């Protein structure tokens, strides 16, 4: 039954890792904007450009 | 195309407004104006047509004003606007109210395709902000802003960028505290379960280990998660007050102390589970209470209205200067549509000032040379030169915010839970002490200690601390759904106490949106067409309204179009000269008339005039008569009393006041308050700002919640004004829910106290009673709040 000491140690350690991950995410501002990323993920990838790559004009230069 | 225009309505490909002419076409798409078309051509040449793929008509109608952005090149001013700058890159966060759909996010995050000097742009949709990083050696701040304006996303640049300041710093640290408390609570529950079911004989050896683990999990909860309660309790005791945090902090501390004693002495399992659960729940309550609307700002003052800079003239050199740096005696140049930032004397030019911010009157006032013009007016017409006589912060209008006596006159606002917590704590301590004394007299020291701590633990007002946040935040979201945005939960308690209502007139009980147009005079069909064709070319709000009202689809071609700012427009149509504009411009004899008038002259002959009136808001008379039965109603308007007779039917005659200056509105409210009235001011615009702030509850009416509204307690969308009686009743109902839940939580306390004073409370009993009372309170408050919302017809069943 000594195994239980080891198991408790493991479970608390893993839980602490997740708590640490959450606090890190929170500190780096990952919960600041919870709405925009949900929209952003729906944007399609760029359509393959055919010929107009070289003709793309720069504005305000 | 002409045929098509008659048969079916065509909508602008960019903004979705109806298209009246076929002048603006590109790639077989039609546009309502040159502005929309030019945005489209910029996007299409830069391969950004996806913008139109995600949404139909993602753009906003373009009403370009002449922008003077030279001030952005001034390093001193630019420094105040940017967030951060290093050798290569500049970071800036801009507030762009036009952000409204996924296309906006897509386009603004692809800015680097328009200009490679923009390294990165990220949009925060709820706050309508764009954080942009750019190479300042390649693109100046001015160029960047011009680029945004060119694609139809004009940022609002003010020195008081309140929305930007509202960062979620506080909420984030609270979230971390909740995370720690939740983590500890979960683990403690796990280690407490064997205790709940009773240890078997073999497992007894683990009991000590589990107890020590529980105690160590309770330490971060006590020291980190619950820290704010101890700080708040200490601060309130220092001020010789007792807020609800005092019994909470006391309960938390006793919980920990007794657990530590029991575990160290190995006399019992302690109360770590109750401690962690309690802190976890009350922190969630606090988090719910602190919810705010990030896209709205309730703290704006004059600086949000005023421009960042004006053109100052020094030694005949024109130079942009930040308005805070303006000095008395300085010469400034004010162009068409610019706001006069400080009280000044007119030196040069014809001034026609629109004082609608200050007085509520929108008809421009003419000023002669040498006359003093007060700050807050908007110049219409040609550029004028002024000499400043008072600094910006000392000027007549801005003085309202520096008014000392209303800063001091801040009625101490007591929330319900704070006002009862004093009695609660005293009674609690009395019961605990008398129970302890009773057992001491019976020479049972153990029981005395047990009873004393158990009373403080069991009566810890956790459920009570949760009843207000849960009820009020449920109420807040119901108000929110009805387009009534209240600053915070505390303000709802304030709203429930209101017994007098003060209304402003223009823009509040009249609707600026659905303007009512009448034409006095007679025009032939062909003449109407000509008028519509000329007005179509102007972006002046009155011209747009006239075009929309005339509803003419076929247009004539026009020549020699000219727009004279502040006066009118003129053009030749089929050889006739058409003049549309003010009485002065068309040389009409002025007729006294309510509202704004637009005169029409064809070949110098007056044909008549359009009068544009602001109609009363819908259901105004029912609204007022509903309110009149329970509330004391007042009207204070900056306008002349031309509407007195109409309003007399609904408002009591003694309570109507016209020609009121902003300062007079403020003191009117002060007078009412000194006769012990709880005043709610309902107004709009800068001229009501002082009164809104002074009132016990200030409601700013707005027809576009993203536009600027003055500092207030709540923003109400104009279309929801008719629900005001329901809002007031519902706020009172919400308070009833809080009183009821207070009784429920007290009865739980009484049951608990029955066991506590006998010194026989087991940890398991506390661990069950505390969450049980919490869940009862949360479900009771949310269910009853929604029942009351349905009763008040604020929620469909």
Interface residues (C-beta under 8 A of the other chain):
Chain A: X4 X5 X8 X12 X15 X16 X19 X22 X23 X26 X27 X29 X31 X32 X33 X35 X36 X39 X40 X42 X43 X44 X47 X49 X52 X56 X57 X58 X59 X60 X61
Chain B: X42 X45 X46 X47 X50 X54 X102 X105 X106 X109 X113 X114 X115 X116 X122 X123 X124 X125 X126 X127 X139 X143 X146 X147 X150 X167 X168 X172 X175 X176 X179 X180 X183 X186 X187 X206 X209 X213
